[in-house]
């Protein structure tokens, strides 16, 4: 939720502002702000840092710590005086202190038992801000939004993950449009991280024994509002050279790398929490990557309390919440028995169980020696509360894993659902927030899960809403032109091509965005399945459309890379030129611009392979409309008046037939619904029906699909029962 990064500093000379603060005190206040990612969802603070030096702010990936390193206290004081920033710095610093010290929170009232025994939230990635590149996409951004909302609600929660010093790859397209991967070392000194200290006041290093040696991991602490995020890092003296690289890349390497990363994320993280003196009331495993945590927690119970393995397993399971995110079989990590014994053997010895008993915990059929060890199966077996991430995904997950409970009918399989949501302050455009501030109840930003807050959208003047949306769209197009022209220059293209890139897209044309991971099942090229029909839509002289694409394919996903190449090369088609662009290096910054500025968000996966999806929820906040297959969250969100649906929610058993049918439905919906409504203008030039749909979308969806609502659901239906503070839980088994 920040103004676009290219926004200029206040124009013209500013009156000098006097301050009683010393230069060092002023600098220290700015450092305190920079060292808590709370600033990233407060636009007034983001704008404050940007105003110090707009050009360097953009060049430094919006990192306030990196920016402040370029200032001395004296130079900062001079700049603050020139720009009249003293009062803004003081106000922001006071806001942060009040936020951190406040006890008047939803969590204090509704999550009391967690106060002494917080939730421990495990995830392989956290997407918090583009300046902290320890995420790849949807799962990470969801995790980031989850802990931001836990902070906002005051829910006692600590988060645990891995620190990737090269993160996910930077994407570059070559002259042929083929994806190239580039890995860049992250400068730890530019991140809001400090070594985590144990109860003895010393930096924490945890050790994880394997059959071929010991893995070491140091622990970092990152502040995300009221939540502490602890990140384990294997670049430690004492590790073998290959192990020092273990946590360097997210989703990189082979199966051996993957199991060792997951050993650190699971076993290592539980040991880190113990060293920190934290005794969790509930363990939340966000996807199967961290499921080994349950085994270490069982070992602790056995060691501390003298419990048998079976009793400790029952106890830990009672305190464990497991969330599954994917209905795609390939998305569930599996390891052979040799890898499990090599890495879990010493822990298995301490648990006092046999190799077959351990393997059985990760098998659907414990007796099937040909079945590999599945992390999702372990997570489901060792938790008493499991959930999918949308209503439809709940149905799919119960069907997918029904054979784990062979004596239950599918409807009674104990996997519920809590639909994903998004952190409103992080994704709401600054200009749109100002509009809401003028029309919504005072303090509405702290009540985003309440439907009555969003009902006020119908009171806003349609012309004013459209004006704000149009301004955001212009910001997006300006951003895209700069990025695309830079891409062309880097690829060595002609000045003519570069100049054309500076003028692509038209703010008066219906603008459709598509941005996500380029896996083939997401069908990025569905809209290009009939090129003649697409060309006709793009070049229509009266009612044209234009398309903005972004997204990365996994480095090992050759079909996904070919999809990107096909989309990017459409720019060479004379009838598509200037109307289709592909923006390189999709990240939170690109996503923010796109979800805040598009007219329509396109999502057309093969149903039912989209577990939830949250990008379209971000678009809702900013007035964009969804055009989507009835899958994931949209299957429970679409009501006929708040966006557009592709198809009827049915899928053919043949992918080829489904693709052809959905392609036809996509074109028909564009031609008969989306385009006519967008271009139907009144005497004032306003698309009245379109604006009403924007209002319907915001009013009916923004609260329901907020991360605040999501976290409240987790607290009430999962965390409190797991921690022993709630007696009613329909999802318990």
C-alpha positions as CSV (number, residue, x, y, z in Angstrom):
1,X,0.0,0.0,0.0
2,X,2.3,2.7,-1.2
3,X,2.2,5.4,-3.7
4,X,3.9,4.4,-6.9
5,X,7.6,4.3,-6.5
6,X,8.2,6.9,-9.2
7,X,6.2,9.6,-7.5
8,X,8.1,12.9,-7.3
9,X,9.1,14.8,-4.2
10,X,7.1,17.9,-3.3
11,X,7.6,20.5,-5.9
12,X,9.1,23.9,-5.3
13,X,11.0,25.4,-2.4
14,X,9.7,24.4,1.1
15,X,9.8,26.5,4.2
16,X,12.4,25.5,6.7
17,X,11.2,23.6,9.7
18,X,12.9,24.0,13.1
19,X,13.5,21.0,15.3
20,X,14.7,20.5,18.9
21,X,16.0,17.1,18.0
22,X,19.8,16.5,17.6
23,X,20.8,15.1,14.2
24,X,21.6,11.8,15.8
25,X,18.2,11.5,17.5
26,X,16.5,12.3,14.3
27,X,18.6,9.6,12.5
28,X,17.9,7.1,15.3
29,X,14.1,7.6,14.9
30,X,14.3,7.0,11.2
31,X,16.4,3.8,11.9
32,X,13.8,2.6,14.4
33,X,11.1,3.0,11.7
34,X,13.2,1.3,9.1
35,X,14.0,-1.7,11.4
36,X,10.3,-2.8,11.7
37,X,8.5,-3.7,8.5
38,X,5.4,-2.0,10.0
39,X,6.4,0.9,7.8
40,X,5.7,-1.1,4.7
41,X,2.0,-1.0,5.1
42,X,1.8,2.6,6.2
43,X,1.9,4.9,3.2
44,X,2.7,8.0,5.1
45,X,5.9,6.4,6.3
46,X,6.7,4.9,3.0
47,X,6.3,8.3,1.4
48,X,8.5,9.8,4.0
49,X,11.4,7.6,3.1
50,X,10.8,8.0,-0.6
51,X,10.8,11.8,-0.2
52,X,14.3,11.7,1.2
53,X,15.6,10.7,-2.2
54,X,13.1,9.5,-4.8
55,X,15.6,8.3,-7.3
56,X,17.8,6.3,-4.9
57,X,14.6,4.9,-3.2
58,X,13.7,3.3,-6.5
59,X,17.2,2.1,-7.3
60,X,17.5,0.5,-3.8
61,X,14.3,-1.6,-4.2
62,X,12.5,0.6,-1.7
63,X,14.8,-0.4,1.2
64,X,14.8,2.3,3.9
65,X,17.8,0.8,5.6
66,X,19.9,0.9,2.5
67,X,18.7,4.5,1.9
68,X,19.6,5.6,5.4
69,X,23.1,4.2,4.9
70,X,23.7,6.9,2.3
71,X,22.9,9.7,4.8
72,X,24.9,11.0,7.7
73,X,22.9,12.3,10.6
74,X,23.8,15.8,9.6
75,X,22.8,15.3,6.0
76,X,19.5,13.7,7.1
77,X,18.8,16.8,9.3
78,X,19.5,19.1,6.4
79,X,17.2,17.1,4.1
80,X,14.5,17.0,6.8
81,X,14.7,20.7,7.1
82,X,14.4,21.3,3.4
83,X,11.4,19.1,3.0
84,X,9.7,19.9,6.3
85,X,9.9,16.3,7.5
86,X,10.5,16.8,11.3
87,X,6.9,16.6,12.3
88,X,6.3,13.6,9.9
89,X,9.2,11.7,11.4
90,X,8.1,12.4,14.9
91,X,4.5,11.5,14.2
92,X,5.5,8.2,12.5
93,X,7.9,7.3,15.3
94,X,5.2,8.0,17.9
95,X,2.6,5.9,15.9
96,X,5.0,3.0,15.8
97,X,5.6,3.1,19.6
98,X,1.9,3.4,20.3
99,X,1.1,0.5,18.0
100,X,3.7,-1.8,19.6
101,X,2.6,-0.9,23.2
102,X,-1.1,-1.0,22.6
103,X,-3.1,-3.6,24.6
104,X,-6.4,-2.6,23.2
105,X,-6.5,-5.3,20.4
106,X,-8.8,-7.9,19.1
107,X,-6.3,-10.6,20.1
108,X,-6.2,-9.5,23.7
109,X,-10.0,-9.9,23.9
110,X,-10.4,-13.0,21.8
111,X,-7.2,-15.0,22.0
112,X,-6.3,-14.8,25.7
113,X,-4.8,-18.3,26.2
114,X,-2.3,-17.6,23.4
115,X,-0.7,-14.8,25.4
116,X,1.5,-17.1,27.4
117,X,1.8,-19.8,24.7
118,X,1.7,-18.2,21.3
119,X,1.1,-19.7,17.9
120,X,4.2,-20.8,16.1
121,X,3.6,-20.3,12.4
122,X,5.9,-22.2,10.0
123,X,6.3,-21.4,6.3
124,X,9.0,-22.0,3.7
125,X,8.7,-18.4,2.4
126,X,7.5,-15.0,3.5
127,X,6.5,-12.3,1.1
128,X,6.6,-9.1,3.1
129,X,8.0,-6.5,0.8
130,X,10.1,-6.4,-2.3
131,X,13.2,-5.2,-0.3
132,X,13.2,-8.5,1.6
133,X,13.4,-11.1,-1.3
134,X,12.7,-14.3,0.7
135,X,9.6,-15.3,-1.3
136,X,8.8,-16.6,-4.7
137,X,5.1,-16.0,-5.1
138,X,1.6,-16.8,-3.8
139,X,2.4,-19.0,-0.8
140,X,5.0,-16.5,0.5
141,X,2.8,-13.5,0.0
142,X,0.0,-15.3,1.8
143,X,2.3,-16.1,4.7
144,X,3.4,-12.4,4.8
145,X,-0.1,-11.2,4.8
146,X,-1.0,-13.7,7.6
147,X,1.6,-12.5,10.0
148,X,0.9,-8.8,9.2
149,X,-2.8,-9.4,10.1
150,X,-1.9,-11.3,13.2
151,X,0.2,-8.3,14.1
152,X,-2.7,-5.9,13.4
153,X,-5.2,-7.9,15.4
154,X,-2.7,-8.4,18.3
155,X,-2.8,-12.2,18.0
156,X,0.2,-13.7,19.9
157,X,2.1,-15.4,17.2
158,X,5.7,-16.0,16.2
159,X,6.7,-17.0,12.7
160,X,9.6,-19.2,11.6
161,X,11.1,-19.6,8.1
162,X,14.4,-19.8,6.3
163,X,16.7,-17.0,5.2
164,X,17.6,-17.3,1.5
165,X,20.6,-15.0,0.9
166,X,20.0,-15.2,-2.9
167,X,16.2,-15.5,-2.6
168,X,14.3,-16.5,-5.7
169,X,15.8,-15.7,-9.1
170,X,15.7,-12.4,-10.9
171,X,14.0,-12.9,-14.3
172,X,15.4,-11.6,-17.6
173,X,14.0,-12.3,-21.1
174,X,16.5,-12.6,-23.9
175,X,15.9,-11.2,-27.4
176,X,14.0,-14.4,-28.2
177,X,11.7,-13.9,-25.3
178,X,13.2,-16.9,-23.4
179,X,13.5,-16.7,-19.6
180,X,16.9,-16.4,-18.1
181,X,17.5,-16.8,-14.4
182,X,19.9,-14.6,-12.4
183,X,20.7,-15.0,-8.7
184,X,22.0,-12.0,-6.7
185,X,23.4,-12.1,-3.2
186,X,21.2,-10.2,-0.8
187,X,23.0,-7.7,1.4
188,X,22.1,-8.8,4.9
189,X,23.1,-5.3,6.2
190,X,20.3,-3.8,4.2
191,X,17.6,-5.9,5.7
192,X,15.8,-5.2,9.0
193,X,17.3,-8.3,10.7
194,X,19.4,-8.9,13.8
195,X,20.8,-12.1,15.2
196,X,18.2,-13.7,17.5
197,X,19.4,-14.0,21.1
198,X,18.6,-17.0,23.3
199,X,17.6,-16.9,26.9
200,X,21.3,-16.7,27.8
201,X,21.6,-13.4,25.8
202,X,23.9,-15.1,23.2
203,X,23.2,-15.4,19.4
204,X,21.4,-18.7,18.7
205,X,22.8,-21.5,16.6
206,X,20.9,-24.7,16.3
207,X,22.3,-28.2,15.4
208,X,20.5,-30.9,13.5
209,X,22.1,-34.3,13.5
210,X,22.0,-36.5,10.4
211,X,23.6,-39.9,9.6
212,X,26.4,-38.1,7.7
213,X,27.1,-35.2,10.0
214,X,25.6,-32.3,11.8
215,X,23.8,-29.3,10.1
216,X,24.2,-25.9,11.8
217,X,21.9,-23.0,11.4
218,X,22.1,-19.5,12.9
219,X,18.9,-17.6,13.6
220,X,17.9,-14.1,12.6
221,X,15.1,-12.0,13.9
222,X,13.0,-9.7,11.8
223,X,10.2,-7.5,13.2
224,X,6.9,-7.4,11.4
225,X,4.8,-5.0,13.5
226,X,4.1,-6.9,16.7
227,X,5.2,-10.3,15.3
228,X,8.7,-11.6,15.4
229,X,9.8,-13.6,12.4
230,X,12.7,-15.9,13.0
231,X,14.8,-17.0,9.9
232,X,17.2,-19.9,10.0
233,X,20.4,-19.5,7.9
234,X,22.9,-22.3,7.2
235,X,25.7,-20.1,6.0
236,X,27.5,-20.8,9.2
237,X,31.2,-21.6,10.0
238,X,31.4,-25.2,10.9
239,X,29.1,-26.4,8.1
240,X,30.4,-28.3,5.1
241,X,30.8,-26.0,2.0
242,X,27.7,-27.5,0.3
243,X,25.7,-27.0,3.5
244,X,26.7,-23.4,3.8
245,X,24.9,-23.0,0.5
246,X,21.8,-25.0,1.7
247,X,19.6,-22.0,2.4
248,X,21.0,-19.7,-0.3
249,X,18.1,-20.3,-2.8
250,X,14.4,-20.7,-2.5
251,X,13.1,-23.8,-4.3
252,X,16.5,-24.5,-5.8
253,X,18.6,-27.6,-6.0
254,X,17.6,-31.3,-6.1
255,X,15.7,-33.6,-3.8
256,X,18.6,-33.8,-1.4
257,X,18.7,-30.0,-1.1
258,X,14.9,-30.0,-0.6
259,X,14.9,-32.5,2.3
260,X,17.8,-30.8,4.0
261,X,16.1,-27.4,3.8
262,X,12.9,-29.0,5.2
263,X,14.8,-30.6,8.0
264,X,16.2,-27.2,9.0
265,X,12.7,-25.6,8.6
266,X,11.0,-28.3,10.7
267,X,13.4,-29.7,13.3
268,X,15.7,-26.7,13.4
269,X,12.9,-24.2,13.8
270,X,11.5,-26.1,16.8
271,X,14.9,-26.2,18.4
272,X,15.3,-22.4,17.7
273,X,12.0,-21.7,19.5
274,X,13.2,-23.7,22.5
275,X,16.4,-21.7,22.6
276,X,14.4,-18.5,22.5
277,X,12.4,-19.7,25.5
278,X,9.1,-19.9,23.5
279,X,6.7,-22.7,24.3
280,X,4.0,-22.6,21.6
281,X,0.4,-23.2,22.4
282,X,-0.2,-24.3,18.8
283,X,1.9,-25.2,15.8
284,X,0.6,-24.0,12.5
285,X,2.3,-25.8,9.6
286,X,1.6,-23.8,6.4
287,X,2.0,-26.5,3.8
288,X,4.0,-29.7,4.2
289,X,7.5,-28.2,3.9
290,X,7.7,-27.8,7.7
291,X,6.0,-31.1,8.8
292,X,9.2,-32.5,10.3
293,X,8.5,-30.0,13.1
294,X,6.0,-32.4,14.6
295,X,8.6,-35.1,15.0
296,X,10.9,-32.8,16.9
297,X,8.1,-31.6,19.1
298,X,7.3,-35.2,19.9
299,X,10.9,-35.8,20.9
300,X,10.8,-32.8,23.2
301,X,7.7,-34.2,24.9
302,X,9.3,-37.5,25.4
303,X,12.5,-36.0,26.8
304,X,10.8,-33.4,29.0
305,X,7.8,-35.4,30.3
306,X,8.9,-39.0,30.0
307,X,6.0,-39.7,27.7
308,X,5.9,-42.7,25.4
309,X,6.1,-42.1,21.7
310,X,2.4,-42.8,21.2
311,X,1.3,-40.5,24.0
312,X,3.7,-37.7,22.8
313,X,2.3,-38.1,19.3
314,X,-1.2,-37.7,20.5
315,X,-0.3,-34.6,22.5
316,X,1.6,-32.9,19.7
317,X,-1.1,-33.7,17.2
318,X,-3.7,-32.1,19.4
319,X,-1.7,-28.9,19.3
320,X,-1.0,-28.9,15.5
321,X,-2.8,-27.1,12.7
322,X,-2.0,-28.1,9.2
323,X,-2.9,-26.1,6.0
324,X,-2.7,-27.8,2.6
325,X,-2.4,-25.5,-0.4
326,X,-2.3,-27.5,-3.5
327,X,-4.6,-29.9,-5.3
328,X,-1.8,-30.7,-7.8
329,X,-0.1,-34.0,-6.9
330,X,3.3,-32.8,-8.0
331,X,3.1,-30.0,-5.4
332,X,3.4,-32.5,-2.5
333,X,7.0,-33.3,-1.5
334,X,8.0,-36.9,-1.5
335,X,11.2,-38.6,-0.4
336,X,12.5,-42.2,-0.6
337,X,13.4,-44.3,2.4
338,X,17.1,-43.8,2.0
339,X,16.8,-40.0,2.1
340,X,14.5,-40.2,5.2
341,X,16.9,-42.5,7.1
342,X,20.0,-40.4,6.2
343,X,18.4,-37.2,7.5
344,X,15.9,-38.4,10.1
345,X,17.8,-41.5,11.4
346,X,19.3,-39.8,14.5
347,X,15.9,-38.3,15.4
348,X,14.2,-41.7,14.8
349,X,16.7,-43.3,17.2
350,X,15.7,-40.7,19.9
351,X,12.0,-41.4,19.2
352,X,12.6,-45.1,19.7
353,X,10.7,-46.1,16.6
354,X,11.7,-48.4,13.7
355,X,12.4,-47.3,10.2
356,X,9.1,-48.8,9.0
357,X,7.2,-47.0,11.8
358,X,8.7,-43.7,10.7
359,X,8.1,-44.3,7.0
360,X,4.5,-45.3,7.8
361,X,3.9,-41.8,9.2
362,X,4.5,-40.4,5.7
363,X,2.6,-43.1,3.8
364,X,-1.0,-43.4,3.0
365,X,-0.6,-47.2,3.4
366,X,1.9,-47.7,6.2
367,X,2.5,-51.3,5.0
368,X,3.3,-50.5,1.4
369,X,7.0,-50.6,1.3
370,X,7.0,-49.3,-2.3
371,X,5.3,-46.0,-1.3
372,X,7.5,-43.0,-0.7
373,X,7.4,-40.7,2.3
374,X,5.0,-37.7,1.7
375,X,5.3,-34.5,3.7
376,X,1.6,-33.7,3.3
377,X,0.6,-37.2,4.6
378,X,2.9,-36.6,7.6
379,X,1.2,-33.2,8.2
380,X,-2.3,-34.7,8.0
381,X,-1.5,-37.6,10.2
382,X,0.2,-35.6,12.9
383,X,-2.4,-32.8,13.2
384,X,-5.9,-32.8,14.7
385,X,-7.0,-29.8,12.7
386,X,-6.4,-29.6,9.0
387,X,-7.8,-27.2,6.4
388,X,-7.8,-26.4,2.7
389,X,-7.7,-22.7,1.6
390,X,-11.1,-22.3,-0.1
391,X,-14.5,-24.0,0.0
392,X,-13.9,-25.8,-3.4
393,X,-10.4,-26.7,-2.4
394,X,-11.8,-28.3,0.8
395,X,-14.0,-30.6,-1.4
396,X,-11.1,-31.5,-3.6
397,X,-8.7,-32.1,-0.6
398,X,-11.2,-34.4,1.1
399,X,-11.5,-36.4,-2.1
400,X,-7.8,-36.4,-2.7
401,X,-6.9,-37.7,0.7
402,X,-10.0,-39.8,1.5
403,X,-7.9,-43.0,1.4
404,X,-6.1,-41.8,4.6
405,X,-9.5,-42.5,6.4
406,X,-10.8,-45.6,4.5
407,X,-13.6,-46.1,7.0
408,X,-15.1,-42.7,6.5
409,X,-17.3,-41.4,3.7
410,X,-15.8,-38.5,1.7
411,X,-18.0,-35.9,3.4
412,X,-16.6,-36.9,6.8
413,X,-12.9,-36.7,5.9
414,X,-11.6,-34.3,8.6
415,X,-10.2,-31.6,6.3
416,X,-12.1,-28.3,6.6
417,X,-11.4,-25.0,4.9
418,X,-10.5,-21.5,5.8
419,X,-10.5,-19.3,2.6
420,X,-7.4,-17.3,2.1
421,X,-7.5,-13.5,2.4
422,X,-5.2,-10.5,1.9
423,X,-3.7,-7.8,4.1
424,X,-5.8,-4.8,3.2
425,X,-3.3,-2.0,4.2
426,X,-0.5,-3.7,2.2
427,X,-2.4,-3.8,-1.1
428,X,-4.8,-0.9,-1.0
429,X,-3.5,2.0,-3.1
430,X,-2.7,5.2,-1.2
431,X,-5.1,7.2,-3.4
432,X,-7.9,4.7,-2.8
433,X,-7.3,4.8,0.9
434,X,-7.7,8.5,0.9
435,X,-11.0,8.2,-0.9
436,X,-12.2,5.6,1.7
437,X,-10.9,7.8,4.6
438,X,-13.3,10.6,3.4
439,X,-16.3,8.3,3.1
440,X,-15.9,5.4,5.6
441,X,-16.3,5.5,9.4
442,X,-13.4,6.8,11.4
443,X,-10.9,4.0,12.1
444,X,-12.3,1.8,9.4
445,X,-8.8,0.5,8.4
446,X,-8.7,-1.3,11.8
447,X,-12.1,-2.9,11.1
448,X,-11.6,-4.3,7.6
449,X,-13.2,-7.6,8.4
450,X,-16.6,-6.0,9.2
451,X,-19.1,-6.0,6.3
452,X,-20.8,-2.8,7.4
453,X,-17.6,-0.9,6.9
454,X,-17.5,-1.8,3.2
455,X,-21.2,-1.2,2.7
456,X,-20.4,2.5,2.7
457,X,-18.8,2.1,-0.8
458,X,-22.3,2.6,-2.2
459,X,-22.4,6.2,-0.8
460,X,-19.3,7.3,-2.7
461,X,-19.8,9.5,-5.7
462,X,-19.4,7.3,-8.9
463,X,-17.4,10.0,-10.7
464,X,-15.0,10.3,-7.8
465,X,-14.4,6.5,-7.6
466,X,-13.8,6.4,-11.4
467,X,-11.4,9.4,-11.2
468,X,-9.2,7.7,-8.6
469,X,-9.2,4.4,-10.6
470,X,-8.3,6.3,-13.8
471,X,-5.4,8.0,-11.9
472,X,-4.1,4.6,-10.7
473,X,-4.4,3.2,-14.2
474,X,-2.2,6.0,-15.5
475,X,0.4,5.3,-12.8
476,X,0.4,1.7,-13.8
477,X,0.8,2.4,-17.5
478,X,3.7,4.9,-16.8
479,X,5.4,2.2,-14.7
480,X,4.9,-0.4,-17.4
481,X,6.3,1.8,-20.2
482,X,9.4,2.5,-18.2
483,X,10.0,-1.1,-17.3
484,X,9.3,-2.4,-20.9
485,X,11.5,0.3,-22.5
486,X,14.3,-0.6,-20.1
487,X,13.9,-4.3,-21.1
488,X,14.2,-3.4,-24.7
489,X,17.3,-1.4,-24.1
490,X,19.0,-4.1,-22.1
491,X,18.3,-6.6,-24.9
492,X,20.0,-4.4,-27.3
493,X,17.0,-3.6,-29.4
494,X,16.9,-0.6,-31.8
495,X,16.1,2.9,-30.7
496,X,12.9,2.7,-32.7
497,X,11.7,-0.3,-30.7
498,X,12.7,1.4,-27.4
499,X,10.8,4.5,-28.4
500,X,7.8,2.5,-29.3
501,X,8.0,0.8,-25.8
502,X,7.8,4.2,-24.2
503,X,4.4,4.7,-25.8
504,X,2.7,1.3,-25.4
505,X,-0.8,1.1,-24.0
506,X,-3.5,3.7,-23.8
507,X,-5.2,4.8,-20.6
508,X,-8.6,5.0,-22.4
509,X,-8.5,1.4,-23.5
510,X,-9.9,-1.6,-21.4
511,X,-6.8,-2.9,-19.7
512,X,-6.6,-6.6,-18.7
513,X,-3.9,-7.9,-16.3
514,X,-2.6,-11.4,-15.9
515,X,0.2,-12.0,-13.4
516,X,1.1,-15.2,-11.6
517,X,3.4,-18.2,-11.8
518,X,3.6,-19.5,-15.4
519,X,2.7,-23.1,-14.7
520,X,0.9,-24.7,-17.7
521,X,-2.3,-25.4,-15.8
522,X,-2.8,-21.7,-15.2
523,X,-3.1,-21.3,-19.0
524,X,-1.6,-17.9,-19.5
525,X,-2.1,-18.3,-23.3
526,X,-5.8,-19.2,-23.1
527,X,-6.7,-15.7,-24.4
528,X,-4.4,-16.4,-27.4
529,X,-5.9,-19.7,-28.2
530,X,-7.6,-18.1,-31.3
531,X,-5.1,-15.5,-32.5
532,X,-7.4,-14.1,-35.2
533,X,-10.1,-13.5,-32.6
534,X,-7.6,-12.0,-30.2
535,X,-6.2,-9.7,-32.9
536,X,-9.7,-8.5,-33.6
537,X,-10.2,-7.6,-30.0
538,X,-6.9,-5.8,-29.7
539,X,-7.3,-3.8,-32.9
540,X,-11.0,-3.0,-32.7
541,X,-11.2,0.7,-33.7
542,X,-14.0,1.6,-31.4
543,X,-13.7,-0.8,-28.4
544,X,-10.2,-2.3,-28.2
545,X,-8.6,-4.2,-25.3
546,X,-4.9,-4.3,-24.1
547,X,-3.1,-6.9,-22.1
548,X,-0.3,-6.7,-19.4
549,X,1.4,-10.0,-18.5
550,X,3.9,-10.8,-15.8
551,X,5.1,-13.9,-14.0
552,X,7.9,-16.4,-13.6
553,X,8.3,-20.0,-14.6
554,X,10.2,-22.3,-12.3
555,X,13.8,-22.7,-13.6
556,X,13.1,-26.4,-14.3
557,X,9.7,-25.8,-16.0
558,X,10.5,-25.8,-19.7
559,X,6.8,-25.7,-20.8
560,X,6.2,-22.7,-18.6
561,X,9.2,-20.9,-20.1
562,X,7.8,-21.6,-23.6
563,X,4.5,-20.0,-22.5
564,X,6.4,-16.9,-21.5
565,X,8.2,-16.9,-24.8
566,X,5.0,-17.2,-26.8
567,X,3.3,-14.3,-24.9
568,X,6.3,-12.0,-25.1
569,X,6.7,-12.6,-28.8
570,X,3.2,-11.5,-29.5
571,X,4.6,-8.0,-29.3
572,X,6.1,-8.6,-32.8
573,X,2.7,-9.3,-34.3
574,X,1.7,-6.1,-36.1
575,X,-1.9,-6.3,-34.9
576,X,-0.8,-6.9,-31.3
577,X,2.1,-4.4,-31.1
578,X,1.5,-1.7,-28.5
579,X,-1.4,-3.7,-27.0
580,X,0.4,-6.6,-25.4
581,X,3.3,-6.3,-23.0
582,X,5.2,-8.7,-20.8
583,X,6.8,-7.1,-17.7
584,X,9.9,-8.9,-16.5
585,X,10.8,-10.0,-13.0
586,X,7.4,-10.2,-11.3
587,X,7.7,-9.4,-7.6
588,X,5.7,-7.6,-5.0
589,X,6.4,-4.2,-6.5
590,X,5.2,-5.2,-10.0
591,X,2.2,-7.0,-8.4
592,X,1.3,-3.8,-6.4
593,X,1.3,-1.7,-9.5
594,X,-0.8,-4.2,-11.5
595,X,-3.5,-5.0,-8.9
596,X,-3.9,-1.3,-8.2
597,X,-4.2,-0.2,-11.8
598,X,-5.9,-2.7,-14.1
599,X,-9.5,-2.6,-15.2
600,X,-9.9,-6.4,-15.3
601,X,-7.9,-9.2,-13.6
602,X,-7.8,-12.4,-15.7
603,X,-7.5,-15.8,-14.1
604,X,-8.2,-18.9,-16.1
605,X,-6.6,-22.1,-14.5
606,X,-7.9,-25.5,-15.3
607,X,-10.6,-26.1,-12.7
608,X,-10.2,-27.3,-10.0
609,X,-6.4,-26.8,-9.8
610,X,-6.4,-23.3,-8.3
611,X,-6.6,-24.0,-4.6
612,X,-7.5,-20.4,-3.7
613,X,-5.6,-17.6,-5.4
614,X,-5.3,-14.2,-3.8
615,X,-4.2,-11.8,-6.5
616,X,-7.8,-11.2,-7.6
617,X,-8.7,-10.3,-4.0
618,X,-6.1,-7.5,-4.1
619,X,-7.6,-6.2,-7.3
620,X,-11.0,-5.9,-5.6
621,X,-9.7,-3.4,-3.1
622,X,-8.6,-1.0,-5.8
623,X,-11.7,-1.1,-8.0
624,X,-10.6,-3.7,-10.6
625,X,-13.1,-6.4,-11.7
626,X,-12.3,-10.1,-11.8
627,X,-12.8,-12.2,-15.0
628,X,-12.1,-15.7,-13.8
629,X,-12.9,-19.4,-14.1
630,X,-15.1,-20.4,-11.1
631,X,-12.2,-21.9,-9.2
632,X,-10.5,-21.3,-5.9
633,X,-11.8,-18.2,-4.0
634,X,-13.8,-16.9,-7.0
635,X,-16.1,-20.0,-6.9
636,X,-17.5,-18.7,-3.6
637,X,-17.2,-15.0,-4.3
638,X,-18.9,-14.5,-7.7
639,X,-22.5,-13.5,-7.4
640,X,-23.3,-12.3,-11.0
641,X,-23.0,-8.6,-10.2
642,X,-19.5,-8.2,-8.8
643,X,-17.4,-9.4,-11.7
644,X,-17.4,-11.8,-14.6
645,X,-17.2,-15.6,-14.8
646,X,-15.6,-17.8,-17.4
647,X,-17.8,-20.9,-17.9
648,X,-20.3,-22.4,-15.5
649,X,-17.9,-24.1,-13.0
650,X,-17.8,-27.4,-14.7
651,X,-14.7,-29.1,-16.2
652,X,-14.5,-31.8,-18.8
653,X,-12.4,-34.9,-18.1
654,X,-10.4,-34.1,-21.2
655,X,-8.0,-31.2,-20.7
656,X,-8.1,-30.5,-24.5
657,X,-11.9,-30.2,-24.5
658,X,-11.9,-28.1,-21.3
659,X,-9.3,-25.8,-22.8
660,X,-11.3,-25.3,-26.0
661,X,-14.6,-24.8,-24.1
662,X,-13.0,-22.3,-21.6
663,X,-11.3,-20.5,-24.4
664,X,-14.6,-20.0,-26.2
665,X,-16.3,-18.9,-23.0
666,X,-13.5,-16.4,-22.3
667,X,-13.9,-14.8,-25.8
668,X,-17.7,-14.8,-25.5
669,X,-17.6,-13.2,-22.0
670,X,-15.3,-10.5,-23.3
671,X,-17.3,-9.8,-26.4
672,X,-20.8,-9.9,-24.9
673,X,-20.3,-8.7,-21.3
674,X,-16.9,-7.1,-20.4
675,X,-16.2,-5.0,-23.4
676,X,-19.8,-3.6,-23.9
677,X,-20.2,-2.7,-20.3
678,X,-16.8,-1.0,-20.1
679,X,-17.4,1.2,-23.1
680,X,-21.0,2.0,-22.4
681,X,-20.7,5.7,-21.3
682,X,-23.2,8.3,-20.2
683,X,-23.3,11.9,-21.1
684,X,-20.5,12.6,-18.6
685,X,-18.3,9.9,-20.1
686,X,-18.8,7.6,-17.1
687,X,-19.4,3.8,-17.5
688,X,-22.2,3.8,-14.9
689,X,-22.9,0.1,-15.0
690,X,-19.2,-0.7,-14.8
691,X,-18.8,1.6,-11.8
692,X,-21.7,0.0,-10.1
693,X,-20.1,-3.4,-10.5
694,X,-16.9,-2.0,-9.0
695,X,-18.9,-0.9,-6.0
696,X,-20.6,-4.2,-5.8
697,X,-17.3,-6.0,-5.9
698,X,-15.7,-3.9,-3.1
699,X,-18.8,-3.9,-1.0
700,X,-19.4,-7.7,-1.2
701,X,-15.8,-9.0,-1.3
702,X,-13.3,-6.7,0.4
703,X,-14.2,-7.7,4.0
704,X,-14.9,-11.3,3.3
705,X,-11.6,-11.9,1.7
706,X,-9.4,-9.9,4.1
707,X,-6.5,-11.5,5.9
708,X,-8.0,-10.1,9.1
709,X,-11.1,-12.2,8.6
710,X,-8.8,-15.2,7.7
711,X,-6.7,-14.9,10.9
712,X,-9.8,-14.5,13.0
713,X,-11.1,-17.7,11.6
714,X,-7.8,-19.5,12.3
715,X,-7.9,-18.2,15.9
716,X,-11.4,-19.2,16.6
717,X,-11.6,-22.5,14.8
718,X,-8.0,-23.8,15.0
719,X,-5.6,-22.0,17.3
720,X,-7.7,-21.7,20.4
721,X,-8.9,-25.3,20.3
722,X,-5.3,-26.5,19.6
723,X,-4.0,-24.5,22.6
724,X,-6.8,-25.7,24.9
725,X,-8.6,-22.4,25.1
726,X,-11.8,-23.2,23.2
727,X,-14.2,-26.1,23.7
728,X,-16.0,-26.0,20.3
729,X,-14.2,-27.0,17.1
730,X,-16.2,-28.7,14.3
731,X,-13.0,-29.4,12.3
732,X,-11.3,-31.4,15.1
733,X,-11.1,-35.1,14.5
